[in-house]
Structure formats: C-alpha cells, structure tokens
Amino acid sequence: MDLLLDFVIVFAVIYAVMVAVYFATGLTLSFINYRHPERRIQKHRDGSKRMWLEIRASMHALATSSLLLSGGYFAQSQGWTLFEPLALSWWSFPLMFAICFVLFDAWFYWGHRILHLPSLYKWHVPHHKSVAPTVWSNDSSTTIDTLIEHGFYFIVWFVLPVPALSVFALRLFDQISGMVGHSGFEYFASRSSRFPSPLICTTFHDLHHSQFHYNYGNFFSFWDRVCGTVHPKYDELVQEMELTGEVPDTKDARVGKSAA
C-alpha cells in the first residue's frame, strides 16, 4: 500500500504540472494570437469552435501521458530498470536530453505513421477533427493514440541510463512546442525551418492537419524527407514567408490528395 501511495503521489504531481503547463501555454499563445490575426495560417477556417471539446479530451490525454511518464520514473526510482541512471551533471543532462530528443522524434514519426494505417486510424481520427488546429488541439487525442505516440515516456527509462531531469525537460519542451505547432499561427518561418535544415515551423504540422497525408514528424522534418512524406510545397511556403514577411493562406497549397 505504501508503494502504491507513493506512485499515486508521483502521478498526481506530474499530472498537475502538465495541466498547469497546458493552460499557461494555451492562454499565453491565445493572447499573442489575438493580437496578431495576420499570422493565422488557415485564414479561411476557424478552429476555435472546438475549443471546449479539445480541452475536455486533453484532460484525459494528459492523464494518460502523465501515467506513462510517472510509471517509467517510478520504475527507475525503485531500481526496476536495466540501467542505473547517470548522475546528474553538466554533461549528462544535455547529452541524455539530446539523445532522447532525437529518439523521441523517430518514435513519434513512426507511431504517427502507424496511426494513419486504416486499421488504427479510428483511434487517431478524433485528433484530426481539428482540421484548423488551435493551441488547445495538441492533446486532443484518444487513449490509444496517446499510448502509441507517448509510449516513449514509459519505455525510455527502462533502456537508457537517463537522469530524470533530462526526460522531464524533454516532456516539458514537447508539451510547449507541440502547442505552438498546433496554434494555427506562424511566427517562426525562416531559413532554419526549411531544407537543408531539419528544423520545422508551425506551418509544417498545420499542413498535416489540413491535408492529412504529409508531415508526420514532431521536432524535425528528417524522417518525412527520407520517407517522402514531406509536403511538396512546405519549403516553398516557408521561403515565401521569409521573402514577404506575410503568412499566405495554405488553402492554395493543396497538391491533389483528399482528406482522410
């Protein structure tokens, strides 16, 4: 019973933090977006009508994600993992953060691709009802969807000697960057977010929501470029934003594939 109580406390703290980050990030981005309507990506659509549905779904998904993170951390703290964690230091924290960053991006890409298979898409389609995503859309997912895409946060503790802070920092970064990526407003399009750079901007994932068959990556475009799933007009759109300083309506970026 003591062990169970300890786990419940860990889960409750992590879930509370993630919910607080969700609302703090959402409200901050909503305020910024309200002041800059010209930065909207899909000018012909307004996804805000789904806000309360997305928030309710997000509370469940964040609970699932927090359960995965809590389970992995608790297992490590009890010595149930393959390796002892590296002692936290000036080099172990950034090293393991970087390794987890790259590995999670690969995990997410392939998990996301799997969820688009016809046999599993029913578990992912609720997320895609947000055709024009908003800051509240990031965690609007089913339990199965979250288990597949965020299963990394449970597994990684068992197979790598990760300092806990490295994984917690990754989860925090993933949460905030994911909400920025779903915000529907572009502020970061630049040379660093198009080829040959592997980095991306908000338009990258927004195109995935509006066209469904492209841009499955999370932090990088690497796997999309290698596997031929990057949107054919993504780099062109980013370059246009660089040159003009304006955000074009992506309805003109359709390339012939219908929505799933």
C-alpha positions, 0 to 999 in steps of 0.5 A: 500500500505504501508503494502504491501511495507513493506512485499515486503521489508521483502521478498526481504531481506530474499530472498537475504540472502538465495541466498547469503547463497546458493552460499557461501555454494555451492562454499565453499563445491565445493572447499573442494570437489575438493580437496578431490575426495576420499570422493565422495560417488557415485564414479561411477556417476557424478552429476555435469552435472546438475549443471546449471539446479539445480541452475536455479530451486533453484532460484525459490525454494528459492523464494518460501521458502523465501515467506513462511518464510517472510509471517509467520514473517510478520504475527507475526510482525503485531500481526496476530498470536495466540501467542505473541512471547517470548522475546528474551533471553538466554533461549528462543532462544535455547529452541524455536530453539530446539523445532522447530528443532525437529518439523521441522524434523517430518514435513519434514519426513512426507511431504517427505513421502507424496511426494513419494505417486504416486499421488504427486510424479510428483511434487517431481520427478524433485528433484530426477533427481539428482540421484548423488546429488551435493551441488547445488541439495538441492533446486532443487525442484518444487513449490509444493514440496517446499510448502509441505516440507517448509510449516513449515516456514509459519505455525510455527509462527502462533502456537508457541510463537517463537522469530524470531531469533530462526526460522531464525537460524533454516532456516539458519542451514537447508539451510547449512546442507541440502547442505552438505547432498546433496554434494555427499561427506562424511566427517562426518561418525562416531559413532554419525551418526549411531544407537543408535544415531539419528544423520545422515551423508551425506551418509544417504540422498545420499542413498535416492537419489540413491535408492529412497525408504529409508531415508526420514528424514532431521536432524535425522534418528528417524522417518525412524527407527520407520517407517522402512524406514531406509536403511538396510545397512546405519549403516553398511556403516557408521561403515565401514567408521569409521573402514577404514577411506575410503568412499566405493562406495554405488553402492554395497549397493543396497538391491533389490528395483528399482528406482522410 
